[in-house]
Amino acid sequence: MIAFTILYPRTDDLTFDMDYYTSSHMPMLAECLGDSCRGWGAAAIAEGKYAVMGWAMVTSRAELDATRNEHGAKIRADVANYTNVQPDVLIGEITGGSD
């Protein structure tokens, strides 16, 4: 299982439409991932380097890479609809946790 984490930097001029992000962008990402998406979420971060975090759990790196290759341009183009910053992306294998 892969954790696909999207972090939006906190800046002085940050704008972010959380309603759009959670009702349109992240569902679009999940739809593009299809059956390989095992869940997704978003969080407003109260303090620190990042203001917002999104994540998806994906069955495999190969599935994530295939989705990014096929739908990456569409997903990246949508970023301008909810924020004025470019996100940092982290990809890692989930090695533990709880249900």
NORHU-V115948 format. One record per pair of residues at least 12 apart in sequence whose ideal C-beta (glycine too) atoms are under 10 Angstrom apart, sorted by the first residue. I is the first residue (numbers start at 1). J is the second residue. D is the distance in whole Angstrom. If there is no record, write none. Layout:
BEGIN
i->[I I]
j->[J J]
d->[D D]
END
This chain:
BEGIN
i->[1 1 1 1 1 1 1 1 1 1 1 2 2 2 2 2 2 2 2 2 2 2 2 2 2 2 2 3 3 3 3 3 3 3 3 3 3 3 3 4 4 4 4 4 4 4 4 4 4 4 4 4 4 4 4 4 5 5 5 5 5 5 5 5 5 5 6 6 6 6 6 6 6 6 6 6 6 6 6 6 6 6 6 6 7 7 7 7 7 7 7 7 7 7 7 7 8 8 8 8 8 8 8 8 8 8 8 8 8 8 8 8 8 9 9 9 9 9 9 9 9 9 10 10 10 10 10 10 10 10 11 11 11 13 13 14 14 14 14 14 15 15 15 15 16 16 16 16 16 16 16 17 17 17 18 18 18 18 18 18 18 19 20 20 20 20 21 21 21 21 21 21 21 21 21 22 22 22 22 22 23 24 24 24 25 25 25 25 25 25 25 25 26 26 26 26 26 26 26 27 28 28 28 28 29 29 29 29 29 29 29 30 30 31 32 32 32 32 32 32 32 32 33 33 33 33 33 33 33 33 33 33 33 34 34 34 34 35 35 36 36 36 36 36 36 36 36 36 36 37 37 37 37 37 37 37 38 38 38 38 38 39 39 39 39 40 40 40 40 40 41 41 41 41 41 42 42 43 49 50 50 50 51 51 52 52 52 52 53 53 53 54 54 55 57 57 58 58 60 61 61 61 64 65 68 68]
j->[38 39 57 58 59 60 61 93 94 95 97 36 38 56 57 58 59 60 61 62 63 64 65 91 92 93 94 55 56 57 58 64 90 91 92 93 94 95 97 29 33 37 40 54 55 56 57 58 61 64 67 68 89 90 91 92 53 54 55 56 87 88 89 90 91 92 21 25 26 29 40 42 50 52 53 54 55 56 75 79 87 88 89 90 45 49 50 51 52 53 54 55 87 88 89 90 21 42 44 45 50 51 52 53 54 79 82 83 84 85 86 87 88 49 50 51 52 83 85 86 87 88 45 47 48 49 50 51 52 85 51 84 85 84 85 51 52 83 84 85 82 83 84 85 44 51 52 82 83 84 85 81 82 83 42 43 44 51 52 82 83 82 78 81 82 83 42 44 52 54 78 79 81 82 83 40 41 42 54 82 82 78 81 82 42 54 75 78 79 81 82 83 40 41 42 54 55 56 82 40 71 74 75 78 54 56 67 71 74 75 78 56 58 71 56 67 68 70 71 72 74 75 56 57 58 59 63 64 66 67 68 71 75 59 63 66 67 59 63 56 57 58 59 60 62 63 64 66 67 56 57 58 59 63 64 67 56 57 58 59 94 55 56 57 58 54 55 56 57 58 53 54 55 56 57 54 55 55 88 85 87 88 83 85 82 83 85 87 87 88 90 87 89 90 94 97 91 94 93 91 92 93 91 91 89 91]
d->[7 10 6 7 6 8 10 7 4 9 9 9 9 9 7 5 7 6 5 9 8 6 10 6 7 6 7 6 8 6 8 10 7 7 5 8 5 10 9 9 9 9 9 9 6 5 8 6 10 6 9 9 7 8 6 9 7 7 5 8 9 9 7 4 8 8 10 10 9 9 10 9 10 8 7 4 7 8 10 10 5 8 6 8 9 8 5 9 8 5 8 9 6 5 8 7 9 10 10 9 6 6 4 7 8 9 9 6 10 6 9 5 8 7 6 7 9 10 6 8 8 7 8 8 7 6 6 4 9 9 8 8 6 7 9 6 9 7 7 6 8 6 5 8 8 6 6 6 5 8 8 8 4 7 7 10 6 10 7 8 10 9 9 6 4 9 6 10 7 7 10 10 9 5 8 9 9 5 9 9 10 8 7 8 9 8 8 5 8 7 6 9 5 8 6 6 9 8 10 8 9 8 7 7 8 6 8 8 10 6 9 7 10 9 10 5 9 8 4 9 7 7 6 10 6 9 7 7 9 5 10 9 10 10 8 10 8 8 9 9 9 5 4 7 9 4 7 8 7 6 7 6 8 9 9 9 8 4 7 6 10 8 7 5 9 7 6 4 7 9 8 7 6 8 9 5 8 8 9 10 9 8 9 8 9 8 9 8 9 10 10 8 10 9 7 10 9 10 10 7 10 8 7 9 9 10]
END
